[in-house]
Every structure is written in structure tokens, then in C-alpha cells.
Amino acid sequence: MSQFYSESLGLSTSAFALLKNLIHERIGLEYDEDKRDLLADRLSPLVVENGFDAFLDYYYLLKYDEAADVHWDRLMDALSVQETYFWREMDQVHALVNDLVPEHAKSRPNEPIRIWSAACATGEEPLTIAMALEEANWFQRVPVEIRGSDASPSALQKASLGMYRDRSFRNLPAHLKRRYFSEGPSGCTMNEGLRGKVQFRKANLLSATQIASLAQSSYIFCRNVFIYFSRESIKRVVDIFYEHMPSPGYLFIGASESLLKLGTGFELEEIGGAFVYVKR
């Protein structure tokens, strides 16, 4: 149906330029010309939903309407990529649990271990971290705070419910699924005890006011997010991280992502067999 809408509406060159620039400015996502049809397809139902017959009207709504925040939430739901799963890229999680947390507990025993999963989508990443820490009995030994954030309200709602379908479990060992999840007719739900270890909140990574307190974490996971951002947007976000993180601070990004050419304050190090960006 959205394809029908996008074809009937038509995203003109001028409207595309205005929308893509506004989206880039506000939430960091980058849409080049080859993604023009994709953007039209994602946004066209929202254009129609608001009673418009042109993308330009929707642009003015996002930019000037008094209730623009509500419309940006709907836009984030439409544009967010919620492709994630449990036990993903575990080398970094193992480095956290087996190397960094023990060092933290030894050198700073009275300081809570604060972990932030930025752009966590439907929550599999922070819940994976919680499982790994629980398996190593860290919750019983030291104070741990885990937070997950995303700009999509619908993704966060799913994360808070803790209910998942088969695709989310494609990499999770079967014994962990049995231990931490109960099966139901609509999917598998994580047990409440472990789910309660993670606090979820809405946050736009490009908003310094929204993420400043979250970035006061010693361990930030921001993985497979920057592949959708422009170089400029990545630099803005990473600079906010660096400004607010304590020292030492550890930033984990996706295996296909790199900060080496951005000139940030972070240094790339190998820790426990994983590559981590470190603020010393």
C-alpha cells in the first residue's frame, strides 16, 4: 500500500532535497539520491495519514507545526531499522564481561558499572549484555546499571515488553533461551527478573540534551548505527560521547564501522580479543 501511495504522490526533486536535509539535520540519517524511492515509500503513508497530497506539505508540518515532536516520533517509527538479534557480535560483550568489568570492580569497587546501549532498537543488545553479566554472576557482586535507548517509540515499546519471535533467537544458545525465556502463543518472553535489569528510554543521538546523562557511562555500545549516518553526524554524536564519558571510557561500535578517519579523542585498542575505542 505504501508503494501505491509513493507512486501516486511523487517525491519531487525539491521536496526530496528539503526532506532529506531536514532529516539529516535532526536525526542524522543520510538519504542519497539512490535512496529517494525508499524515503518516499517510508514516508508516503504519513503524508496521507495527515491529510496531505504532497510531500512538501509534510515537510512544513515537520519543520513548523506546534505538535512536530509527535510527528517526528511517527517518522522515526517509519524510518528505524529494527533488525537485531540476541548474542550478536559477542567478542565485544565477552571483552566487557571477562576483562573490563573485572578490572572496573577491582580498581573502582564503589563505582557502579554503567552501560548504555545506544540505538538499541527492540532491546536485544542490552538484554544480551544483561544475560552475559548474569551468567558471570556480576549482578550479585557489583552494582550494575544498564540502559537502552532508541529514537523510535514503537521499538522501545517492544523492548519494554520483552517478547520476541524466532528471528531474534537465531544466534542465542538454546540453553540460554530455556533459562531466560518462557514460550507463549505470540512468542518468547524474557523473564521479568532479568528484563528489569535494563531501563529503556527514548533518545535522539543527535540531541546533546537527550543523551548527555546517558553518555556518562563508562561503557557505551553504539553498534551498527553509524552505517546509516553521514560522516558529519557520526562526528557530532561521538564528540558528545567523548565530552560526557568518564575516563577511562569504552566505546563499542559495529565490526563494519570505523572512527579512525574522524579525528576523535578515542584511541582504538584490542581488549580481550575485541577492538574497542577508549577514552584515556
Secondary structure, DSSP 8 states (H G I E B T S, - for coil): -HHHHHHHH---HHHHHHHHHHHHHHH-B---GGGHHHHHHHHHHHHHHTT-SSHHHHHHHHHH-TTHHHHHHHHHHHH------TT-SHHHHHHIIIIIHHHHHHH-TTS-EEEEETT-TTSHHHHHHHHHHHHTT-TTTS-EEEEEEES-HHHHHHHHHTEE-GGGGTTS-HHHHHHHEEEETTEEEE-HHHHTTEEEEE--TT-HHHHTTTT--SEEE--S-GGGB-HHHHHHHHHHHHHHS-SSEEEE--TT---TTTT-S-EEEEETTEEEEEE-
